[in-house]
Amino acid sequence: MPSSDSKRLGSLAEGEKVNLAGKAEKGMVEQVILKDAKDADASWIQITKPKAGYVLYRVGGTAPYDYLVPCVK
């Protein structure tokens, strides 16, 4: 289970593209999202690339966790 206490595997550069983990269906990926136990506004989203793990996303405009955005090919 990812958490802010978990070992950090690395960092993503601003604007770096990631591959979401999950089930692909109709051209979309149903993401694997886990809520953070300590912060109700934060979620951990599972990714497979550039390195398998989770990235933190926090709603409400709280930097630096408010910049994960969807991309369309």
Secondary structure by P-SEA (a helix, b strand, c coil): cccccccccccccccbbbbbbccccccccccccccccccccbbbbbbccccbbbbbbbccccccccccccccc
